[in-house]
Amino acid sequence: MTINCMIASEPSMPQSAAKKAPLIFDAKQLQHQTAIPPQFIWPDDEKPSADPPELDVPLIDLRGFLSGDPAAARRASDLVGEACRKHGFFLVVNHGVDEALVAAAHRKMDDFFLQPLPDKQRAARKLGEHCGYASSFTGRFSAKLPWKETLSFEYSAKSGEHHIVEDYFTNTLGQDFTHLGKVYQEYCSSMSRLSLGIMELLGMSLGVERCHFKEFFEANESIMRLNYYPPCQRPYETLGTGPHCDPTSLTILHQDSVGGLQVHVDGQWRSIAPNVDAFVVNIGDTFMALSNGRYNSCLHRAVVNSTTSRKSLAFFLCPDKNRVVRPPPQLVDAAFPRAYPDFDWADLLEFTQKHYRADMNTMTSFSTWINDRRVTHHV
Ligand SMILES: O=C(O)CCC(=O)C(=O)O
């Protein structure tokens, strides 16, 4: 999950500071241009290389776990734990999510993204907000822009909020989009269910009560993002999504068959090959804090290509905004003293929206920020 915001240490970044009219990222036009605007050209040391080696990620079969087989649950949680100690990425198959729903969620992206730009802009994301349509981040930054369009919206598993996604589509885009809203409402509910299962496996793998994290996320207030990457005639000069760690808790990503996701492991970028039967799962910074730093979130990015547009569906599991994020006592000891202060997700969300661009040091910077704020406000 990339979060776009202002960074004090990068003066060239805020578009307003550059005092130029914001660049328009109109995918229909830009995908054919052989010279791409300089704002999309990344520094040499961040440019993608052709064909990086594939990352060896475990393919975890959830069938036995989901049918209640304790030995299968133990095997799956061992694999999850191993992956999370190495890099935090794994794939799940036989995950119980209806494949027709996943296919519809991909197909329906076209209904939104293939519209003319002004129609998409009806859902335009406002400065400092995390939901809405973003055509790259042209209104905010003047450099290192991602070659993509996104539509992000909130999901809530709280009682009484069963139509939050559907209502978002209807209220923002009109009745013609109610059907899209229904598809993504159902998709998010499936992702929430799958996340809670994975939380059981994570709990087992960390040696805490199996239900601990599942219960923590039962009333999750999560974020869904549709990523649409148009082709680019200079794919080795830009990035679809810049390098970042997800500040959220758990990400469940479905990439189409085009490929483009890369993970930074042992100082090297590695690709995660597409597998339409699988979801790519990774832990984010908030889960890193819940595990008291025993599991790490990992830097990742997405590349683009010159011929085919690429789509991915990213569900970012987040806690109830006001729930205190604190590791269970079993994960705090002399070898692992508290790694981060208590916080709630609303504060980390605000930090990553308004004060800091998510990277691999988000939690360290956030800890300093929240501690300073507490001193200033005497809380
Ligand atoms: O599209 C992808 O493969 C990665 C997307 C991603 O990292 C994000 O949306 O934060």
The ligand as an ORCA input file, in Angstrom:
! r2SCAN-3c Opt
* xyz 0 1
  O       0.024     -4.295     -7.785
  C       0.821     -4.879     -7.081
  O       1.321     -5.964     -7.394
  C       1.279     -4.265     -5.776
  C       0.341     -3.209     -5.256
  C       0.774     -2.588     -3.977
  O       1.828     -2.851     -3.441
  C      -0.128     -1.591     -3.358
  O      -1.204     -1.303     -3.883
  O       0.255     -1.076     -2.267
*
